[in-house]
Amino acid sequence: MKKKIVLTGGGTAGHIYPALALIPKLKDYEIHYLGGNGMEKEILKNHKEVIYHEIPVVKLERKLTIKNLLIPFKLLKSICVTKKELKKISPNIIFSKGGFVSVPVVISAHKLHLPTISHESDLSLGLANKIILHYCDVMCTTFDKTCKVNKKCVHTGQPIREQVFKGKKLRLFQNNKPILLVLGGSLGAKFLNDLVSENICELTKNFNVIHITGKNNFRAVNFKDYINLDYAKNIEDYYETCDIVLSRAGSGVINELLKLKKPMLLIPLSKKCSRGDQIENAKYFQEKGFSIYLEEENANFNNVEEKLLYISKNKEKFIKNMQKNEKFDTNALIFDLITKYEIKN
């Protein structure tokens, strides 16, 4: 009888793809995924080897709102539903990638005495993983600094999909200008989209531009040396094609770019819209010499263009720093923890 594993995580691609990166290692397992009715459900449609279970999702609003008063009741309901699903599945172990989707799954697993391994992508723990830390057996971390939070933490690095390393260079432009890839994360980034679209004429004087806007922000534009698209299923091909990248600072994307040795200019999500995790990630990457970062409040086209030109002219320096980064197999390390903590039938 096959062993069973439950994967969970959702809300953004950064909470989904790292969990899916482990699938090639899980050939001896029947794989289940517990998630909500969001992006994770849509992405998992393409993974027929995974059995999807939809559960009620409880999201905490960071701003003061009366909706937050209902969270304890919604969470209890979600835990009740999730416990029933876990009892039906009877898994050997849970792997949680964090995000609000994961909280009821990990709490339910703890109540059922099922072992749980979680993972934190950012430099500091997100709200969901701060809760999960109390209930999981191990918290894997992308950054070495994060391990100081708790003795449960183990530095493993960021799980990366094998697909990311299999990109094919695309022939998209008819000149030799450096190719700039602009990314705003799976949900898009209005600030970056506006910055690029309002300055296409100037930007394309020095760069060929590939602009991935996000599905909710796409507007077809026909301009010389500029290509835009809403979403790239074959993102690995665009990674392989570009010379440098302008991006937000979500840990999933920037760690993929780090592995691929792609120099970056990072403009992290503002603290006005987040807990500041992307700013921490971007500062760390700059300290390590992997990238340069600008805070959104201080970014304008002139200093963005200046930084991009500097990175392009000095890209070998950034690549050399990236080559010094730790070279261990994250996916194998996490898989070893899974086999160590799983319930043996």
N, C-alpha and C positions, 0 to 999 in steps of 0.2 A: 504493500500500500504506500502511495506517494506521501511524502511529508507535505505539510501545508504552511504557507506563509501569507500573512496579510500585509499589504502595503497601504499606506494612507498619507494624505497630504493634498492640499489644493488651495485654490484662490488665485494663484498666479503660476506661470510656467516654472518659476524658480522653486516652487513647492511640489512640482510634479515630475519634471524631467530627471532630476537627480535620483529619485526613487526608481524610475523606469530604467536608468542606467545600470541598475543591478540585475535586470532580467536575464541577460546572457549567463550570469553566474548561477541562476536559480533553476537550472534544467532538471534537477531532481525534486523540484517542488511543484505542487499545485498552487498557482498564484492567484490570490484574491486581492481586490482593491476596494477599500471603503472610502467613498467620497460623496460630495454633494451633487447638485444639479448644475454645476458650473463648468469651468474650463477643463477640469480633470475628467469629467464625464465625456466631453467632446473629444479630448485627446485619446482617451482609452478606447474609443470606438475603433481605432486603428490597431489595437493590440488584441487580437483574437485569442491569444494565449493566456489572457488575463480575464478572470471572472469578476465583473463589476457589481458592486452592491451600493445602491444609493441610500444615504442616511440623512436625517434632518441636520441642517447646519446652523450653528449658533455663532453669530458674528458680533464682536464687541465694537461699538462705536467709540472712537477715541474722544470725540467731542461730548460735552454734557448733553444728554438727551434722555427723555422719559423712556425711550425704548430700552435703555440699559437696565431699567428696573425689572424688565421681563426676562432678562438673561438667565437668572438662576432656574426659573421654571422651564424655559426652553432647553436649557442644558440638561436638566433632570430627564426631560422627555427624550432628548437625543441619546443620553446614556442608556436609558431603558431600551430603546430600539436597537442601539448598537450592541448591547449585551446579548440580546436575542440573536442577532446576526452572528456574533462571534461564537455563541454556543452551537449554532447550526454548522458553522464552518469547522469548528474545533481545530484551530491552527496550532502549529508547534511554536510559532513566534510571530511577533508584530514588528514591522519596520515603519517608523513614522518620519516623514520629512517636514513635520511642523506645519504651521498655519492653523487657522481656527478650525478647519475641518478635522484635524488630528486630535483635538483635545478630548472629545467624548470617546474616541476610539481607545486612546491610551488609558484614560480613567477606567473605562470598562474592562480593558485587558488586565489592569491592576486588580480590580475587584474579582476577576476570574482567575487570578494567579497565573496569568500568561506573561511570559517574558517579553519585554519591549526594548528595542534599540531605536533611539531617535537620532536626528541629525540637525545641526544648526549651521546654516550657510554663512550668516553674517558674523561680523567681528563681535557683536554683543548679542545676547539672547533676545529674541522677540518675545512679545507678551505670551503667545501660545506656548513657546518652549520654556518659558519661566514656570508656567503651570505644569507642563509635561515633565520637567526635570524632577519634580517631587514623586512622580509615578513610574518613570522608566527605570530600566536597569543600567543603561549606558547612554550617554549623550556624546555622539561623535561631533567633532568640530572641524570646520574648514581651516580656521586660523589657529595658530599655536597659542596666541595670547588668550583666546577664549577659554582654554583649559584651566585657567586660574580661578574660574568661577566656582567650581565644585569638583570634589574628588571623583564624581561619576563621569566627568568629561574625559574624552580620549581624542587626541589630535589625529585625524585620519586624512584630512584634506577634503576636497569636494568631489563627489562622484560625477564622472563625466561619461556621457553616452559614447559608445564606440563609433557611432555614425559620424560624430563631430570630426574624427580624424580621417575620414574617407572622402573629403571634399575634392571636387574636380574643378580646375580653373576654367572659368567661363570667359569667352571672347566677346565682350560686350561693347568695347570702344575701339575707335579707329586711330588712336594716338597713343603717345607714350607718357602722358601725364600720370602722376601717382593716383591710385584709386582709393577713394575715401568711402568707407561704409558707415552709414549713420543708423544707429539703433536706438529705439526708445523702450525696449522691453516688450513683453508679450502684449501688454495693454496699450502700448504707444506712449509717447511723451509730447504733450502739446507744446511745451516750451521749445524743445529741440525741433519739432516739426515746423513751428512758426519761424524760428531762427533760420532754418535752412531754406524754406520756401520763399521767405521774403528777401533772401540774398543769393538766390541761385545764380544770377548773372555774375556776381563778383566771385562766388565760390568756385564756379566752373572755369574761371580764368587760370586757376592753379591746379585744380583737381577734376578727375572724373568722379562723379558722385553716384553711389547706390544708396538710396534712401528707403528704409523700411519703416513705414509710418505707424503700423498698428492697425488692426481691422476697423476700429471706430473712427479713424482719423484720415482715411484715404481719400484723396482727390486726384484724379488722373491729371498729370502734367506732362506736356510734350516740350522738352527743352534739350538743346544740344548738350551732349556729355553729361546728361542727367537721366537716371532711371529711378522711378519710384514704384513701390508695390506695397500692398497692405500687410502681407505676411509671407514668410518664406519657409515652406516645408523642407526645402533643401538648403537650409541655412548654412550647412557645411560647405556648399559650393561657393557661397558669397564670402564666407570666411577665407577660403582658399584664394579667392580672386583678389581680395582687397590688400592694400599695403598698410593702411592705418585705419583706426576706428574712432568715431565720435559716438559716445554712448552715455546712458545713465550708468549707475554703479551698482546694479543688482548683482549679488555675489555669483549667481549661476552663470550669467553671460561673461562677466569679467574674468572668472576663473577658466572658462572655456577659452577665451582669448589669450589668457596667460599660457595655457598649455600649448596653444598654437603659435606662440611668440608673435603676437600682433600688438604693436605699440598703440596706446590709447590716449585720447583726451576724454576725461570723465567729467560730466556735469551732473552730480548726484541730485536726486529728488530733494527738494527743499524741506527743512524742518517744519515749515508751515503745513506740509501735506504728509508728513511721516514722523517717525520717532527719531530720525537722524541716522538710521543704520547705513544708508548709502553713503552718507558723508564720512562715516567712520571707515567704511570699506575703501573709499577713494583716497582718504588720507594715508591709509596703510599702504596702498599700492604706490602712491607717490613716494612715501618714505623708502620703499624697497627699490625705487627706480624703474618700476614697470610702466608708469604712466605719469601724466600731469593731470591735475584736477582744478576746476574752477567751480566755486559755489554759484548756484543759479542767480542769486541776488547780484553778483558781481560780473556776470557773464553778459557780454554784448558781442556783436559780430566782429568788431575790430580785434578784441583780445582773443576771441575764439579762433579767428583766422591766423592771428600771430602765433598762437600755440600750435595750431595744426601745421603750419609751415615749419616751425621749429622741430616738431616731432618727425615730420617727413624727412627733413634734412639730416636729422640725427638718429634715425630709426635703428641703426646698428648698435648704438649705445644702449637703447632700451632692450633690444633683443638680447644683447650680451648679459644684461642684468636678469632677464627672464630665464636664461639658460642656467643661471646659478641657483635657481629655485629648487626646492626639494623634489627629488625624482623618485617618489614611491607610488605604488599601485593602490590608489584609494579604494577602488572597487573590490580588490582582493582583500584589503584590510577589513573592510566592513563585512564582507562575506565570511571571513574567519570569525568575526564576532558573532555573526548570526549562527554559525555552526557551534560555537562555544556555548551560547546561551539558550539555544532552542530546547524545547522539551523533547526528550528522547522517548519515543513510543516503543 
